[in-house]
Amino acid sequence: MTRPRPTVGPALAGAFDLSALKAPPPGREGAATVPAGAVEVTEANLEAEVLARSGEIPVVVLLWTPRSDASVQLADTLAALVQEDGGTWSLATVNVDTTPRVAQMFGVQAVPTVVALAGGQPISSFQGPQPAEQLRQWIDSLISATAGKLSGVPEQGEQTDPALEQARAYLDDGDFDAALTAYQDILAAKPNDAEATGAIRQITFLQRATTRAPESPALADVAPGDVEAAFAAADVEILQQNVTAAFDRLIELIKRTAGDERTAARTRLIELFDLFDAADPEVIAGRRKLANALY
């Protein structure tokens, strides 16, 4: 869950504020269609089709609305590219109108937004429309950057682990408790299984964080000594991609507390670190700040 980082360029003029989506313009109802070759992401299949799938091949997630011409154009271009590339990467779409909670998980502020994931971690992103040739170069760079680092699509006839298939099926059905148990069993049998490790971290965090009230950061700000309030606020800030704010909040909590409360705060902070790539600059900075707070 590294925070998306733009590599194509800043948000362009075609991006617009999500508040504009509250009321659909006349005549566009029912226009939503999933681009050919893309997977439509829901809360139920997010883990399987995006996070777990990105352990095999790069997954490009398009956060869009069919009511935006820029979104539709970008969706069509990406759909053409994914079909052209024959399974070397996957295109997943998130309709922000119908799945706003998933859009919130990505911290999207404008549409269209594109986020690329590999190994369960966002590795690149951009906002707004892009020329087809620039998208082609961006996709090629993703494939090149992840070459040899992911498990790849199983060869035809290759058997897939039945336990993994069952865990993914639970996710597809939206049964996160059963999926978590299934992945925990897999990890117990195969302690180094990358998919199970990543899935457990993501499911555990999302199950907890998506129950938090959006106003949690403001509530914690007025009660700086409340440990549970700080935990809730940090979860919301992570969902909103305010990574440094979440880390700093818990580091300040560690400075203020002692004994069991301090241990709990440190444990929670390390759990949040582990959601990200260890080489992420914000994780490195956060660990340095934690060390200073402790010693």
Buried (B, 14 or more C-beta within 10 A) or exposed (E): BBBBEBBBEEBBEBBBEBEEBEEBEEEEEEEBEBBEBBBBBBBBBBBBBBBBBBBBBBBBBBBBBBBBEBBBBBBEBBBBBBBEBEEBBBBBBBBBBEBBEBBBBBBBBBBBBBBBBBBBBBBBBBBBBBEBEEBBEBBEBBBEBBEEEBEBEEEEEEEEBEBBEBBBBBBBEBBBEBBBBBBBBBBEEBEEBBBBBBBBBBBBBBEEBBEBEEEBBEBBEEEEEBBEBBBBBBBBBBBBBBBBBBBBBBBBBBBBBEEEBBEBBBEBBEBBBEBBBEEBEBBEBBBEBBEEBEE
